[in-house]
Amino acid sequence: MRIESFDLLDSKDKFHQKALHWSGQFDEISFFNSNGMSDQWGRFESVLAVKALFSLRANKNVLVQLEQFLESHPAQFIPGFLSYDIKNEIEELQTTGKDHLEFPEAFFFVPAITVRLAKDKVYIEAEDPLKIYQAISDTEIPPAKTAISVQMQSRWTRSEYIKAFENTQAHIQRGDIYEVNLCQEFFAEDADISPVEVYHRLNAVSPTPFSSFFKVGHHFIISASPERFLAKRNGKLISQPIKGTARRGANSVEDKQIVADMLQSQKEIAENVMIVDLVRNDLTRSALPGTVEATHLFEIQSFEQVHQMISTITCLQDPQISNVGVFKNTFPAGSMTGAPKIAAMQICDQIEACKRSIYAGSIGYFDTIRDEFDFNVVIRSLLYNKEKQYLSLHTGGAITNQASAEQEYQECLLKASAVFKALDTNLR
C-alpha cells in the first residue's frame, strides 16, 4: 500500500459523484463529506474508503468485539457504524419494536483503498493509486432521473403521534423523567432507488458538516447529519449536542429575528441546558478529574432548512479508559434519548412504534495511527435495505412538560423536509 497525490481536475462535487459511482462495485463503502464546513476538530474535506481487507460485523457483545478488532489493526483508518440499540448491552435494556431494516448492530472495516480530498489535491492510498485515480476520472456519471418514484408514509397518524406525545408527557408529569426524545418513522415499501443518486440529491438540498454515505452489502445509510456525537483530538474528547431547532426565514431579516427568538426562548435554552448537563455527566466517567467544561453554549448554526442550537463540551480523556470504553460511557448520544438517560430510553422503547436501528446511532471512524476518532449522530438520514426495498426515515424532538404536541409534530416534519425534497415525495 502506498499514498500518491493527484491534481483535482473536476469540481469537487463532480469528483464526488464520479468516485461514488465508481465505488458501487464494492460491497463496503464509507464516504464522509464535510461540505466545506469542517471546524477546528475536523480532519477531512472528504474521504472515501472502499473494499474491506478485514471487517467486523457484530450483533452481540459489540463493544467487546470492537475493542478486539481495533487492537488487531493498529495504524489503520477504520470507518464504521454503531446502531442505537447498542444501548441494550451497555445498560441491559431491551428493544421490543419491530426491526424492518435488519442492519447489523455494528460494522467496521479496514479499507483496501482510501481517497481523500484536500484543497485541490486527491490523495489515494492503495496498491496502485494511479490506476484508481484514472478509473475514477474515467467514470461516467449516469443521467439523473427527473423524478424518483417513492411514496413515503408515516408509521403513526397525526392522532397516533399526539397520543404517544401525551403518553410521554404523562411520564414527565409523574416525575419519571424530565425530558425525552420521542421519535417517529416515515417509510416506503417497494422502494427501488439508486442510493448514490439519492445521496447526491440530499447533499445538494441539505449540505451538512457530517454528511455521509455508507454501504455494507445491501444495506445503505444516506445521511445529512449536522451533529457531531463525539471526537477525540490529541487526547481531548469533544461532544457537540444539538438541542433547539427552528425553521429558516424567508429572508435575512426574518432569519435574524428567528435566531434572536431562539436565544430568548426559555424552552430552547432549557432543553439545551439539560443536554449539556447530561453530556457533562457522561464525559465525566471518561475524563481526567476537573477537565470537563462547556466551552461554548447556545451557538446557533444555520443550515438550508433549519437553525440549530449547538453547545460544545470537552474534557481530557483519562488514559486508563480506552477509546471503546469512552463509547461505553457515553453511547448513545444524549440528544437522542432524554434525561435521566436510562429512564428516557426505557420509555422510548415502550412507546415508539418500531426499532430505531442505525437512526440515533453513530457513523464515523477510528484512526488508530493518531489514536483519534470522529463520529456523528445519525439524524436527517435515510436507511435503505435494497434487498427488501424498504426505505426508512426517522425524526424526533425533545419533549418537556412545556412542549406542545402540534409544535413537536410540525418540527418532525420540518426535520424530514430535506429528505422529502430529495425524494420528490410528499407524505401519503
Buried (B, 14 or more C-beta within 10 A) or exposed (E): EEEBEBEBEBEBBEBBBBBBBBBEEBEBBBBBBBBEBBEEBBBBBBBBBBBBEBBBBBEEEBBEBBBEBBEEBEEBBBBBBBBBBBBBBBBEBEBEBEEBBEBBBBBBBBBBBBBBBBEEEBBBBBEBBEEBBEBBBEBEBEEEEEEBEBEBEBBBEEEEBBBBBEEBBEBBEEEBBBBBBBBBBBBBEEBEBBBBBBBBBBBEBBBBBBBBBBBBBEBBBBBBBBBBBBBBBEEBBBBBBBBBBBBBBEEEEEBEEBBEEBBEBEBBBBBBBBBBBBBBBBBBBBBBEEBBEBEEBBEBBBBBBBBBBBBBBBBBBBEEBBBBBBBBBBBBBBBBBBBBBBBBBBBBBEBBBBBBBBBBBBBBBBBBEEBBBBBBBBBBBBBBBBEBBBBBBBBBBBBBEEBEBEEBBEBBBBBBBBBBBBBEBEEE
